[in-house]
């Protein structure tokens, strides 16, 4: 089990946090996602996921990795 921290630009409210959490949470192996729109901090816990998958999921949600 690993936790990785990312910074995401473009989140402005709780809805944005939910969108990021949903998309990133769909990645195989991801068990927990937290997102904070105030700081842009996103932390992803789980096993076997890659930075590329996280970046793609965040882009899918409409945001960008900083
Ligand atoms: Cu929002």
PDB file of the backbone (N, CA, C, O) and the ligand in Angstrom, with CONECT records:
HET     CU  A 101       1
ATOM      1  N   UNK A   1       0.843  -1.200   0.000  1.00  0.00           N
ATOM      2  CA  UNK A   1       0.000   0.000   0.000  1.00  0.00           C
ATOM      3  C   UNK A   1       0.878   1.250   0.000  1.00  0.00           C
ATOM      4  O   UNK A   1       1.736   1.410   0.868  1.00  0.00           O
ATOM      5  N   UNK A   2       0.667   2.117  -0.956  1.00  0.00           N
ATOM      6  CA  UNK A   2       1.451   3.340  -1.046  1.00  0.00           C
ATOM      7  C   UNK A   2       0.518   4.535  -1.155  1.00  0.00           C
ATOM      8  O   UNK A   2      -0.599   4.422  -1.661  1.00  0.00           O
ATOM      9  N   UNK A   3       0.977   5.654  -0.686  1.00  0.00           N
ATOM     10  CA  UNK A   3       0.236   6.899  -0.861  1.00  0.00           C
ATOM     11  C   UNK A   3       1.127   7.874  -1.613  1.00  0.00           C
ATOM     12  O   UNK A   3       2.274   8.110  -1.235  1.00  0.00           O
ATOM     13  N   UNK A   4       0.580   8.437  -2.685  1.00  0.00           N
ATOM     14  CA  UNK A   4       1.328   9.420  -3.459  1.00  0.00           C
ATOM     15  C   UNK A   4       0.587  10.731  -3.423  1.00  0.00           C
ATOM     16  O   UNK A   4      -0.643  10.765  -3.437  1.00  0.00           O
ATOM     17  N   UNK A   5       1.339  11.811  -3.376  1.00  0.00           N
ATOM     18  CA  UNK A   5       0.740  13.144  -3.305  1.00  0.00           C
ATOM     19  C   UNK A   5       0.987  13.909  -4.596  1.00  0.00           C
ATOM     20  O   UNK A   5       2.083  13.898  -5.157  1.00  0.00           O
ATOM     21  N   UNK A   6      -0.072  14.574  -5.046  1.00  0.00           N
ATOM     22  CA  UNK A   6       0.004  15.347  -6.283  1.00  0.00           C
ATOM     23  C   UNK A   6      -0.562  16.736  -6.025  1.00  0.00           C
ATOM     24  O   UNK A   6      -1.276  16.962  -5.047  1.00  0.00           O
ATOM     25  N   UNK A   7      -0.232  17.653  -6.913  1.00  0.00           N
ATOM     26  CA  UNK A   7      -0.858  18.976  -6.868  1.00  0.00           C
ATOM     27  C   UNK A   7      -1.632  19.163  -8.169  1.00  0.00           C
ATOM     28  O   UNK A   7      -1.100  18.983  -9.264  1.00  0.00           O
ATOM     29  N   UNK A   8      -2.903  19.529  -8.017  1.00  0.00           N
ATOM     30  CA  UNK A   8      -3.796  19.668  -9.159  1.00  0.00           C
ATOM     31  C   UNK A   8      -4.230  21.130  -9.270  1.00  0.00           C
ATOM     32  O   UNK A   8      -4.616  21.752  -8.281  1.00  0.00           O
ATOM     33  N   UNK A   9      -4.160  21.664 -10.486  1.00  0.00           N
ATOM     34  CA  UNK A   9      -4.620  23.032 -10.691  1.00  0.00           C
ATOM     35  C   UNK A   9      -6.033  23.023 -11.266  1.00  0.00           C
ATOM     36  O   UNK A   9      -6.413  22.112 -12.001  1.00  0.00           O
ATOM     37  N   UNK A  10      -6.800  24.050 -10.919  1.00  0.00           N
ATOM     38  CA  UNK A  10      -8.119  24.251 -11.525  1.00  0.00           C
ATOM     39  C   UNK A  10      -9.306  23.886 -10.654  1.00  0.00           C
ATOM     40  O   UNK A  10     -10.441  24.206 -11.005  1.00  0.00           O
ATOM     41  N   UNK A  11      -9.074  23.219  -9.519  1.00  0.00           N
ATOM     42  CA  UNK A  11     -10.206  22.882  -8.649  1.00  0.00           C
ATOM     43  C   UNK A  11     -10.628  24.133  -7.875  1.00  0.00           C
ATOM     44  O   UNK A  11      -9.794  24.809  -7.274  1.00  0.00           O
ATOM     45  N   UNK A  12     -11.930  24.434  -7.895  1.00  0.00           N
ATOM     46  CA  UNK A  12     -12.399  25.653  -7.227  1.00  0.00           C
ATOM     47  C   UNK A  12     -13.435  25.413  -6.138  1.00  0.00           C
ATOM     48  O   UNK A  12     -13.765  26.338  -5.394  1.00  0.00           O
ATOM     49  N   UNK A  13     -13.952  24.206  -6.026  1.00  0.00           N
ATOM     50  CA  UNK A  13     -14.993  23.989  -5.015  1.00  0.00           C
ATOM     51  C   UNK A  13     -15.112  22.493  -4.693  1.00  0.00           C
ATOM     52  O   UNK A  13     -14.379  21.662  -5.231  1.00  0.00           O
ATOM     53  N   UNK A  14     -16.034  22.187  -3.820  1.00  0.00           N
ATOM     54  CA  UNK A  14     -16.228  20.807  -3.412  1.00  0.00           C
ATOM     55  C   UNK A  14     -16.644  19.889  -4.549  1.00  0.00           C
ATOM     56  O   UNK A  14     -16.333  18.698  -4.548  1.00  0.00           O
ATOM     57  N   UNK A  15     -17.352  20.460  -5.521  1.00  0.00           N
ATOM     58  CA  UNK A  15     -17.755  19.647  -6.663  1.00  0.00           C
ATOM     59  C   UNK A  15     -16.532  19.200  -7.458  1.00  0.00           C
ATOM     60  O   UNK A  15     -16.460  18.059  -7.915  1.00  0.00           O
ATOM     61  N   UNK A  16     -15.585  20.099  -7.617  1.00  0.00           N
ATOM     62  CA  UNK A  16     -14.340  19.755  -8.312  1.00  0.00           C
ATOM     63  C   UNK A  16     -13.635  18.614  -7.574  1.00  0.00           C
ATOM     64  O   UNK A  16     -13.147  17.668  -8.192  1.00  0.00           O
ATOM     65  N   UNK A  17     -13.592  18.719  -6.264  1.00  0.00           N
ATOM     66  CA  UNK A  17     -12.963  17.659  -5.461  1.00  0.00           C
ATOM     67  C   UNK A  17     -13.638  16.321  -5.738  1.00  0.00           C
ATOM     68  O   UNK A  17     -12.968  15.303  -5.912  1.00  0.00           O
ATOM     69  N   UNK A  18     -14.971  16.333  -5.778  1.00  0.00           N
ATOM     70  CA  UNK A  18     -15.719  15.096  -6.022  1.00  0.00           C
ATOM     71  C   UNK A  18     -15.393  14.516  -7.393  1.00  0.00           C
ATOM     72  O   UNK A  18     -15.225  13.304  -7.534  1.00  0.00           O
ATOM     73  N   UNK A  19     -15.302  15.381  -8.406  1.00  0.00           N
ATOM     74  CA  UNK A  19     -15.011  14.905  -9.763  1.00  0.00           C
ATOM     75  C   UNK A  19     -13.650  14.229  -9.808  1.00  0.00           C
ATOM     76  O   UNK A  19     -13.493  13.160 -10.399  1.00  0.00           O
ATOM     77  N   UNK A  20     -12.671  14.862  -9.180  1.00  0.00           N
ATOM     78  CA  UNK A  20     -11.326  14.287  -9.149  1.00  0.00           C
ATOM     79  C   UNK A  20     -11.338  12.962  -8.398  1.00  0.00           C
ATOM     80  O   UNK A  20     -10.744  11.979  -8.840  1.00  0.00           O
ATOM     81  N   UNK A  21     -12.018  12.948  -7.262  1.00  0.00           N
ATOM     82  CA  UNK A  21     -12.046  11.723  -6.453  1.00  0.00           C
ATOM     83  C   UNK A  21     -12.712  10.571  -7.205  1.00  0.00           C
ATOM     84  O   UNK A  21     -12.276   9.423  -7.115  1.00  0.00           O
ATOM     85  N   UNK A  22     -13.786  10.897  -7.958  1.00  0.00           N
ATOM     86  CA  UNK A  22     -14.472   9.849  -8.717  1.00  0.00           C
ATOM     87  C   UNK A  22     -13.584   9.273  -9.806  1.00  0.00           C
ATOM     88  O   UNK A  22     -13.440   8.057  -9.925  1.00  0.00           O
ATOM     89  N   UNK A  23     -12.989  10.158 -10.603  1.00  0.00           N
ATOM     90  CA  UNK A  23     -12.176   9.682 -11.739  1.00  0.00           C
ATOM     91  C   UNK A  23     -10.937   8.924 -11.252  1.00  0.00           C
ATOM     92  O   UNK A  23     -10.624   7.841 -11.748  1.00  0.00           O
ATOM     93  N   UNK A  24     -10.250   9.501 -10.289  1.00  0.00           N
ATOM     94  CA  UNK A  24      -9.021   8.851  -9.813  1.00  0.00           C
ATOM     95  C   UNK A  24      -9.370   7.558  -9.069  1.00  0.00           C
ATOM     96  O   UNK A  24      -8.625   6.579  -9.121  1.00  0.00           O
ATOM     97  N   UNK A  25     -10.507   7.571  -8.381  1.00  0.00           N
ATOM     98  CA  UNK A  25     -10.941   6.388  -7.641  1.00  0.00           C
ATOM     99  C   UNK A  25     -11.275   5.206  -8.542  1.00  0.00           C
ATOM    100  O   UNK A  25     -11.323   4.062  -8.089  1.00  0.00           O
ATOM    101  N   UNK A  26     -11.510   5.496  -9.839  1.00  0.00           N
ATOM    102  CA  UNK A  26     -11.826   4.425 -10.793  1.00  0.00           C
ATOM    103  C   UNK A  26     -10.594   3.667 -11.273  1.00  0.00           C
ATOM    104  O   UNK A  26     -10.717   2.612 -11.896  1.00  0.00           O
ATOM    105  N   UNK A  27      -9.412   4.196 -10.988  1.00  0.00           N
ATOM    106  CA  UNK A  27      -8.184   3.511 -11.423  1.00  0.00           C
ATOM    107  C   UNK A  27      -8.037   2.204 -10.645  1.00  0.00           C
ATOM    108  O   UNK A  27      -8.228   2.164  -9.430  1.00  0.00           O
ATOM    109  N   UNK A  28      -7.696   1.138 -11.368  1.00  0.00           N
ATOM    110  CA  UNK A  28      -7.521  -0.168 -10.720  1.00  0.00           C
ATOM    111  C   UNK A  28      -6.433  -0.077  -9.666  1.00  0.00           C
ATOM    112  O   UNK A  28      -5.348   0.443  -9.929  1.00  0.00           O
ATOM    113  N   UNK A  29      -6.719  -0.579  -8.477  1.00  0.00           N
ATOM    114  CA  UNK A  29      -5.736  -0.618  -7.408  1.00  0.00           C
ATOM    115  C   UNK A  29      -5.813   0.552  -6.441  1.00  0.00           C
ATOM    116  O   UNK A  29      -5.229   0.520  -5.358  1.00  0.00           O
ATOM    117  N   UNK A  30      -6.552   1.598  -6.854  1.00  0.00           N
ATOM    118  CA  UNK A  30      -6.674   2.764  -5.976  1.00  0.00           C
ATOM    119  C   UNK A  30      -7.756   2.499  -4.934  1.00  0.00           C
ATOM    120  O   UNK A  30      -8.878   2.120  -5.269  1.00  0.00           O
ATOM    121  N   UNK A  31      -7.399   2.704  -3.663  1.00  0.00           N
ATOM    122  CA  UNK A  31      -8.356   2.426  -2.595  1.00  0.00           C
ATOM    123  C   UNK A  31      -8.865   3.688  -1.905  1.00  0.00           C
ATOM    124  O   UNK A  31      -9.954   3.692  -1.331  1.00  0.00           O
ATOM    125  N   UNK A  32      -8.074   4.758  -1.964  1.00  0.00           N
ATOM    126  CA  UNK A  32      -8.528   5.982  -1.312  1.00  0.00           C
ATOM    127  C   UNK A  32      -7.964   7.204  -2.017  1.00  0.00           C
ATOM    128  O   UNK A  32      -6.799   7.227  -2.417  1.00  0.00           O
ATOM    129  N   UNK A  33      -8.813   8.230  -2.164  1.00  0.00           N
ATOM    130  CA  UNK A  33      -8.393   9.479  -2.786  1.00  0.00           C
ATOM    131  C   UNK A  33      -8.877  10.625  -1.918  1.00  0.00           C
ATOM    132  O   UNK A  33     -10.042  10.661  -1.523  1.00  0.00           O
ATOM    133  N   UNK A  34      -7.996  11.552  -1.624  1.00  0.00           N
ATOM    134  CA  UNK A  34      -8.449  12.780  -0.985  1.00  0.00           C
ATOM    135  C   UNK A  34      -8.077  13.938  -1.895  1.00  0.00           C
ATOM    136  O   UNK A  34      -7.055  13.902  -2.580  1.00  0.00           O
ATOM    137  N   UNK A  35      -8.924  14.976  -1.894  1.00  0.00           N
ATOM    138  CA  UNK A  35      -8.673  16.155  -2.722  1.00  0.00           C
ATOM    139  C   UNK A  35      -9.087  17.390  -1.941  1.00  0.00           C
ATOM    140  O   UNK A  35     -10.119  17.404  -1.270  1.00  0.00           O
ATOM    141  N   UNK A  36      -8.262  18.427  -2.040  1.00  0.00           N
ATOM    142  CA  UNK A  36      -8.535  19.683  -1.350  1.00  0.00           C
ATOM    143  C   UNK A  36      -8.428  20.824  -2.358  1.00  0.00           C
ATOM    144  O   UNK A  36      -7.337  21.140  -2.835  1.00  0.00           O
ATOM    145  N   UNK A  37      -9.565  21.440  -2.680  1.00  0.00           N
ATOM    146  CA  UNK A  37      -9.528  22.465  -3.723  1.00  0.00           C
ATOM    147  C   UNK A  37      -8.777  23.719  -3.278  1.00  0.00           C
ATOM    148  O   UNK A  37      -8.250  24.450  -4.117  1.00  0.00           O
ATOM    149  N   UNK A  38      -8.720  23.976  -1.975  1.00  0.00           N
ATOM    150  CA  UNK A  38      -8.057  25.181  -1.477  1.00  0.00           C
ATOM    151  C   UNK A  38      -6.552  25.146  -1.737  1.00  0.00           C
ATOM    152  O   UNK A  38      -5.944  26.167  -2.061  1.00  0.00           O
ATOM    153  N   UNK A  39      -5.968  23.977  -1.594  1.00  0.00           N
ATOM    154  CA  UNK A  39      -4.519  23.844  -1.773  1.00  0.00           C
ATOM    155  C   UNK A  39      -4.158  23.143  -3.076  1.00  0.00           C
ATOM    156  O   UNK A  39      -3.011  23.220  -3.515  1.00  0.00           O
ATOM    157  N   UNK A  40      -5.116  22.461  -3.702  1.00  0.00           N
ATOM    158  CA  UNK A  40      -4.833  21.678  -4.896  1.00  0.00           C
ATOM    159  C   UNK A  40      -4.232  20.324  -4.575  1.00  0.00           C
ATOM    160  O   UNK A  40      -3.856  19.574  -5.475  1.00  0.00           O
ATOM    161  N   UNK A  41      -4.143  20.012  -3.285  1.00  0.00           N
ATOM    162  CA  UNK A  41      -3.514  18.754  -2.885  1.00  0.00           C
ATOM    163  C   UNK A  41      -4.434  17.563  -3.144  1.00  0.00           C
ATOM    164  O   UNK A  41      -5.597  17.556  -2.743  1.00  0.00           O
ATOM    165  N   UNK A  42      -3.888  16.565  -3.820  1.00  0.00           N
ATOM    166  CA  UNK A  42      -4.612  15.315  -4.057  1.00  0.00           C
ATOM    167  C   UNK A  42      -3.705  14.184  -3.592  1.00  0.00           C
ATOM    168  O   UNK A  42      -2.553  14.095  -4.016  1.00  0.00           O
ATOM    169  N   UNK A  43      -4.219  13.324  -2.724  1.00  0.00           N
ATOM    170  CA  UNK A  43      -3.412  12.175  -2.338  1.00  0.00           C
ATOM    171  C   UNK A  43      -4.149  10.906  -2.725  1.00  0.00           C
ATOM    172  O   UNK A  43      -5.361  10.781  -2.549  1.00  0.00           O
ATOM    173  N   UNK A  44      -3.384   9.975  -3.256  1.00  0.00           N
ATOM    174  CA  UNK A  44      -3.936   8.741  -3.817  1.00  0.00           C
ATOM    175  C   UNK A  44      -3.272   7.557  -3.129  1.00  0.00           C
ATOM    176  O   UNK A  44      -2.047   7.431  -3.132  1.00  0.00           O
ATOM    177  N   UNK A  45      -4.088   6.693  -2.541  1.00  0.00           N
ATOM    178  CA  UNK A  45      -3.565   5.506  -1.871  1.00  0.00           C
ATOM    179  C   UNK A  45      -4.006   4.256  -2.601  1.00  0.00           C
ATOM    180  O   UNK A  45      -5.100   4.191  -3.161  1.00  0.00           O
ATOM    181  N   UNK A  46      -3.122   3.255  -2.583  1.00  0.00           N
ATOM    182  CA  UNK A  46      -3.462   1.988  -3.208  1.00  0.00           C
ATOM    183  C   UNK A  46      -2.208   1.288  -3.667  1.00  0.00           C
ATOM    184  O   UNK A  46      -1.109   1.554  -3.179  1.00  0.00           O
ATOM    185  N   UNK A  47      -2.390   0.381  -4.622  1.00  0.00           N
ATOM    186  CA  UNK A  47      -1.251  -0.370  -5.137  1.00  0.00           C
ATOM    187  C   UNK A  47      -1.345  -0.539  -6.629  1.00  0.00           C
ATOM    188  O   UNK A  47      -2.427  -0.758  -7.175  1.00  0.00           O
ATOM    189  N   UNK A  48      -0.195  -0.434  -7.300  1.00  0.00           N
ATOM    190  CA  UNK A  48      -0.117  -0.785  -8.710  1.00  0.00           C
ATOM    191  C   UNK A  48      -0.580   0.284  -9.675  1.00  0.00           C
ATOM    192  O   UNK A  48      -0.631   0.047 -10.882  1.00  0.00           O
ATOM    193  N   UNK A  49      -0.921   1.468  -9.159  1.00  0.00           N
ATOM    194  CA  UNK A  49      -1.320   2.535 -10.095  1.00  0.00           C
ATOM    195  C   UNK A  49      -0.078   3.366 -10.451  1.00  0.00           C
ATOM    196  O   UNK A  49       0.905   3.390  -9.710  1.00  0.00           O
ATOM    197  N   UNK A  50      -0.149   4.044 -11.604  1.00  0.00           N
ATOM    198  CA  UNK A  50       0.999   4.828 -12.067  1.00  0.00           C
ATOM    199  C   UNK A  50       0.656   6.316 -12.092  1.00  0.00           C
ATOM    200  O   UNK A  50      -0.513   6.701 -12.103  1.00  0.00           O
ATOM    201  N   UNK A  51       1.701   7.139 -12.100  1.00  0.00           N
ATOM    202  CA  UNK A  51       1.510   8.585 -12.214  1.00  0.00           C
ATOM    203  C   UNK A  51       0.769   8.928 -13.508  1.00  0.00           C
ATOM    204  O   UNK A  51      -0.033   9.861 -13.551  1.00  0.00           O
ATOM    205  N   UNK A  52       1.054   8.154 -14.564  1.00  0.00           N
ATOM    206  CA  UNK A  52       0.416   8.410 -15.852  1.00  0.00           C
ATOM    207  C   UNK A  52      -1.094   8.192 -15.757  1.00  0.00           C
ATOM    208  O   UNK A  52      -1.881   8.956 -16.316  1.00  0.00           O
ATOM    209  N   UNK A  53      -1.484   7.125 -15.031  1.00  0.00           N
ATOM    210  CA  UNK A  53      -2.921   6.852 -14.864  1.00  0.00           C
ATOM    211  C   UNK A  53      -3.594   7.967 -14.068  1.00  0.00           C
ATOM    212  O   UNK A  53      -4.709   8.387 -14.380  1.00  0.00           O
ATOM    213  N   UNK A  54      -2.902   8.434 -13.044  1.00  0.00           N
ATOM    214  CA  UNK A  54      -3.459   9.513 -12.229  1.00  0.00           C
ATOM    215  C   UNK A  54      -3.602  10.781 -13.066  1.00  0.00           C
ATOM    216  O   UNK A  54      -4.631  11.455 -13.007  1.00  0.00           O
ATOM    217  N   UNK A  55      -2.561  11.108 -13.852  1.00  0.00           N
ATOM    218  CA  UNK A  55      -2.603  12.297 -14.700  1.00  0.00           C
ATOM    219  C   UNK A  55      -3.750  12.204 -15.699  1.00  0.00           C
ATOM    220  O   UNK A  55      -4.448  13.188 -15.943  1.00  0.00           O
ATOM    221  N   UNK A  56      -3.945  11.017 -16.278  1.00  0.00           N
ATOM    222  CA  UNK A  56      -5.011  10.828 -17.264  1.00  0.00           C
ATOM    223  C   UNK A  56      -6.383  10.977 -16.613  1.00  0.00           C
ATOM    224  O   UNK A  56      -7.288  11.575 -17.194  1.00  0.00           O
ATOM    225  N   UNK A  57      -6.535  10.433 -15.409  1.00  0.00           N
ATOM    226  CA  UNK A  57      -7.822  10.507 -14.715  1.00  0.00           C
ATOM    227  C   UNK A  57      -8.140  11.951 -14.329  1.00  0.00           C
ATOM    228  O   UNK A  57      -9.290  12.383 -14.405  1.00  0.00           O
ATOM    229  N   UNK A  58      -7.130  12.677 -13.921  1.00  0.00           N
ATOM    230  CA  UNK A  58      -7.326  14.076 -13.546  1.00  0.00           C
ATOM    231  C   UNK A  58      -7.686  14.902 -14.782  1.00  0.00           C
ATOM    232  O   UNK A  58      -8.534  15.792 -14.716  1.00  0.00           O
ATOM    233  N   UNK A  59      -7.044  14.604 -15.897  1.00  0.00           N
ATOM    234  CA  UNK A  59      -7.384  15.283 -17.155  1.00  0.00           C
ATOM    235  C   UNK A  59      -8.806  14.956 -17.561  1.00  0.00           C
ATOM    236  O   UNK A  59      -9.533  15.822 -18.048  1.00  0.00           O
ATOM    237  N   UNK A  60      -9.214  13.687 -17.359  1.00  0.00           N
ATOM    238  CA  UNK A  60     -10.570  13.238 -17.678  1.00  0.00           C
ATOM    239  C   UNK A  60     -11.599  14.023 -16.859  1.00  0.00           C
ATOM    240  O   UNK A  60     -12.689  14.336 -17.338  1.00  0.00           O
ATOM    241  N   UNK A  61     -11.228  14.330 -15.622  1.00  0.00           N
ATOM    242  CA  UNK A  61     -12.128  15.092 -14.741  1.00  0.00           C
ATOM    243  C   UNK A  61     -12.159  16.577 -15.130  1.00  0.00           C
ATOM    244  O   UNK A  61     -13.043  17.319 -14.704  1.00  0.00           O
ATOM    245  N   UNK A  62     -11.179  17.000 -15.948  1.00  0.00           N
ATOM    246  CA  UNK A  62     -11.171  18.383 -16.405  1.00  0.00           C
ATOM    247  C   UNK A  62     -10.136  19.264 -15.726  1.00  0.00           C
ATOM    248  O   UNK A  62     -10.194  20.489 -15.827  1.00  0.00           O
ATOM    249  N   UNK A  63      -9.185  18.640 -15.034  1.00  0.00           N
ATOM    250  CA  UNK A  63      -8.167  19.423 -14.330  1.00  0.00           C
ATOM    251  C   UNK A  63      -6.790  18.971 -14.783  1.00  0.00           C
ATOM    252  O   UNK A  63      -6.655  18.085 -15.628  1.00  0.00           O
ATOM    253  N   UNK A  64      -5.761  19.600 -14.201  1.00  0.00           N
ATOM    254  CA  UNK A  64      -4.400  19.290 -14.631  1.00  0.00           C
ATOM    255  C   UNK A  64      -3.484  19.106 -13.453  1.00  0.00           C
ATOM    256  O   UNK A  64      -3.621  19.781 -12.433  1.00  0.00           O
ATOM    257  N   UNK A  65      -2.548  18.189 -13.593  1.00  0.00           N
ATOM    258  CA  UNK A  65      -1.489  18.074 -12.588  1.00  0.00           C
ATOM    259  C   UNK A  65      -0.581  19.297 -12.727  1.00  0.00           C
ATOM    260  O   UNK A  65      -0.226  19.705 -13.834  1.00  0.00           O
ATOM    261  N   UNK A  66      -0.214  19.871 -11.581  1.00  0.00           N
ATOM    262  CA  UNK A  66       0.670  21.048 -11.615  1.00  0.00           C
ATOM    263  C   UNK A  66       2.089  20.605 -11.949  1.00  0.00           C
ATOM    264  O   UNK A  66       2.993  21.436 -12.028  1.00  0.00           O
TER     265      UNK A  66
HETATM  266 CU    CU A 101     -15.829  23.152  -8.464  1.00  0.00          CU
END
